[in-house]
Amino acid sequence: MIPQQWSSACGSQCTNKYAALTQIPWRVFCKKGCDSDGETWEECLGECKEICYKDPVFRDRQWSAYIDRSPGHATYSEECFNACVSGCGYKFDIPSEIVNQVRPNRPSKPLIVSKPRTTTVKSTSTTEDIPCTSA
């Protein structure tokens, strides 16, 4: 077996697309798209959504669907999805123009408004509270 036969053509395309050292996680998700069990393009996209996003964590609490599988920066789940979709595209020979148009069908994350914190410093020290340090 020669090295070109060690991985599928789909996996090789993922390796070429995500060749940089910093893109290794996305290469993995691209290959998950290649190896998905979906028998159609649509099923493969559904598997990518399951891999990269969670369904609502709490039943009847849609807001809990905003919790992503990929920890860290808010765009990680979307990048995971895009890489997986690339793998699906390679698997089913979908033109890159169509693959690049696919977006996750998830609502935007709610805008988190942080309230300014007010801190009150209460100074109650007197000279009686300070221990003497003279020798």
Secondary structure by P-SEA (a helix, b strand, c coil): ccccccccaaaaaaaaaaccccaaaaaaaaaaaaacccccaaaaaaaaaaacccccccccccccccccccccccaaaaaaaaaaaaaaaaaacccaaaaaacccccccccbbbbcbbbbbbbbcccccccccccc
